Amino acid sequence: MVIAPALEVSPAQREELGVMVRSSSLPHRRVVQAEALLLAADGVANEEIARRCSTTPDPVRRWRRRFVEEGVAGVGRIAAGRGRKSWLPAGTVAAVVDDTLHMTRRPSARRWTAPSRRCR
């Protein structure tokens, strides 16, 4: 088994990561990644980091790679192209928001939905 070398982290970067780990207002994803990177800087193996952070070694390797490429700014960032894709045509959401903000309703309508008859 090949063990990754300790992650090179400057004292300033270590301080920033420590602030992230202690934060109670940052997203959980950033806190976990910062903690994993501090463990990597201490020379802990990827498999052990994954076990402590309740993940698998693959994300730990990606986090290390992103930290080397982007520094502290890359911690907690979601990679482009990840996540659920919108099924709506482009511009639909913007058009609905615009209509909602700028459209006026009929004076006789009590609500935006304005049913044609009332349920009794």
Buried (B, 14 or more C-beta within 10 A) or exposed (E): EEEBEEBEBEEEBBEBBEEBBEEEEBEEEBBBBBBBBBBBBEEBBBBBBBBBBEBEBEBBBEBBEBBEEEBBEBBBEEEEEEEEEEEEEEEEEEEEEEEEEEEEEEEEEEEEEEEEEEEE
